[in-house]
Amino acid sequence: MYRQNKYRPGRRGRKKKPDKALRALKLKPGMDAGLKKVFSSIGVPKKSVFKPDSFQLEALAAISRADCLVTAPTGAGKTWIAEKAMARIHANGGKSWYASPLKALSNSKYHEFSEIFGKENVGILTGDRKENPGAPIIVGTTEILRNQLYDVMHSGETLSADLVVLDEAHFLGDEERGVVWEEIMIYLPSRIPLLLLSATIGNANQIARWLSSIRSKKCIVVEDKKRPVPLFPLFFHPSGKLFPLTIKSSKGRRNRIYKNVSDYLKIKRPPLLAPPRKLPPFGEIMRVLNKYHLLPAIFFLKSRADCDNALKLCEKNIISNQAIKTRLSRRIDELVAQNPYITKHRQRRFLEHLAVGAHHSGQLPAWKLVLESLMTEGLLDAIFATSTVAAGVNFPARTIILLNSDRFNGKEFLPLNPTEFHQMTGRAGRRGKDNIGFAVTIPGKFMDIRLVAKLVNSSSSDVLSQIRINFSMVLNLLMSYNPGQIEDLLDKSFAAYLASKKKKAGMKLVENSHRYLWQDFMQHYNFLIKTGYVSKNGELTDDGIWASHLRIDQPLLVAEGFRLGVFPESDPALLAAIIAVFVYEEKSDDETEKQVMPKKLLTTFNHVEKKLRPFLNHMESNGFEVRQPVLKPAAIIYAWATGQPWEEIISLYKIEEGNLVSLIFRTADNLRHIKALIEIFPLAALTAEQSIELILREPVLMDYDLMVS
């Protein structure tokens, strides 16, 4: 997955001699004279009595009388607003719902609020965890909150909450999950105050006007642009010398690139820290950073493999202070004690002896939590992470290092946008631990220094609607509304609001505006009528009613499997394996794997695939995108459910631990929805419960309480 480089030296077709300028230089720590004053401010701020900022008090006052959207930099204290607002509700005997986009963040907030309000007053709902669901304060994922709204709409009740907090509100613009956020904002009863928190929303006032228009109450925007810890951008010259990346122009209006950096950029074939597609000498880079007290640091790299391989380049970063090494080893022992799979983790030696780790989605959740705990406690010098760690995980560092100015979005590499950049730099500078934070750019083949210089002072990107129609949404809305009422609901979408504004301005309608949403809804609606899930008068049939409770990626295929009676309803391991087929998204060459398939599994998979084939073809002919069933996920889950060792599964199927955990969790989530159909399919529901027990075990599950120091 290599990117084209328009600056590649040499003419096409000519065999070129190695360019000496591209060879990595020997690093010699140095700093520009202009940094002396900046570096002198490095240190730990004096402890002081907490005094809320004016924006915090303004937001707290606002949420008492209206909805409120708070935008403030990472670490500015947005959670304090939510905490005090929830405390006020709790003191009056009310209930609060705190929703976040990530299970890890939900777990972190659950522990935080349990300490503040008492564990008996806080519950958590993430799918994986369900504890104290009747508590006056609930922490959970947005999907769970959206599903509760579906349920109360159908029952004619109202959500049992007197305040809803949506953390990381910029997820409204997330391509995959933004639809869930938008649904919550549309469905939430206006009597319940809505508090939105985000560090990166460029069009906060526009979103507030939309919310005011659909909720018949004012949404007040409270904005604070001042970082709690100032950020200073640096340029790491391949010689090892540090320069300011930008300085204020003579007129003081905007920053411009520092002269020495500008001179470097003018070199036709500049020296680099490493040849293209090779990692730079991270150990040497850390030596420079350490000399100027710029550690701990988070290095943002483009891939999981780069993060893992970076550790090997830090071999010289041996911990010299024996007391620190002893403390680190002791804490690692405590964190891994209850999980044998991470006790002997292949990367543990890097943690213990070099104080560095790799953090990415390919790692076990338990191992990532170990890294986050150690980093938060100040016991590591560096973390090598993919950009996904920038959002939602709380382990800031003194310095963040950027080696690429683009980011892979799952399909292609695109330049960093302001929001992505600010999410990363938001980790630079620890409140209460740093007077100043740094963002270091390292030149290389995929680093556009000029772009980064522009991003430093750029505003966050606008958040746009990502609402889209899916079968689960249509089924659940039809449980409570007729098509005409649903059209009115879609007219309340942020997409429709944006489209109306563009239309008034004489601009082209946005793609997912009300008109397109309604056409898309009708396409789904008519297909549900054709397939017997909805009657011609617009009401759900009996099949449609139970299918609406399958709030999963492919509800119709799973529902059709039950209607055809093709699922192995009495075999827990086999049922888990077949359900895994409907959550897997990676492409796979099944032919190479059938040789090692148990005959029982292969026969069942072929039977299910054959019976569902006409329905898949029917969906495709009606214009719906269809994912072809593949055998690999079924084989993986069957192996795990039948007791095959974790390490053997990873080796045999060439799957990363984090991906395997994700597959197991998503399969378990699908099985939970089947378990809920006990009145319709009692045998399958009981078997699904057994299936969940088979696959949710160590190292997938972990004790979150151990991670609290």
Secondary structure, DSSP 8 states (H G I E B T S, - for coil): -----TT--S-TT------GGGS------EE-GGGHHHHHT-S----------HHHHHHHHHHTTSEEEEE--TTSSHHHHHHHHHHHHHHTT--EEEEES-HHHHHHHHHHHHHHH-GGGEEEESSS-EE-TTSSEEEEEHHHHHHHHHHHHHHT---S-SEEEESSGGGGG-TTTHHHHHHHHHHS-TTS-EEEEES--TTHHHHHHHHHHHHSS-EEEEE----SS-EEEEEE-TTSEEEESEEE-TTSSSEEE-HHHHHHHH-SS---SS-TTS---HHHHHHHHHHTT--SEEEE-SSHHHHHHHHHTTTT-----HHHHHHHHHHHHHHHTT-HHHHT-TTHHIIIII-EEEESTTS-HHHHHHHHHHHHTT--SEEEE-GGGGTT----BSEEEES-SEEE-SS-EEE--HHHHHHHHTTBS-TTT-S-EEEEE---TT--HHHHHHHHT-------------HHHHHHHHHH--HHHHHHHHTTSHHHHHHHHHHHTT----TTSHHHHHHHHHHHHHHHHHTTSB-TTS-B-HHHHHHTT--SS-HHHHHHHHHHT-S-TT-HHHHHHHHHTTT--S---GGGTGGGS-HHHHHHHHHHHHHHHHHHHHHHHTT-------SHHHHHHHHHHTT--HHHHHHHHT--HHHHHHHHHHHHHHHHHHHTTTTT-HHHHHHHHHHHHHHS-TTSS--GGGG--
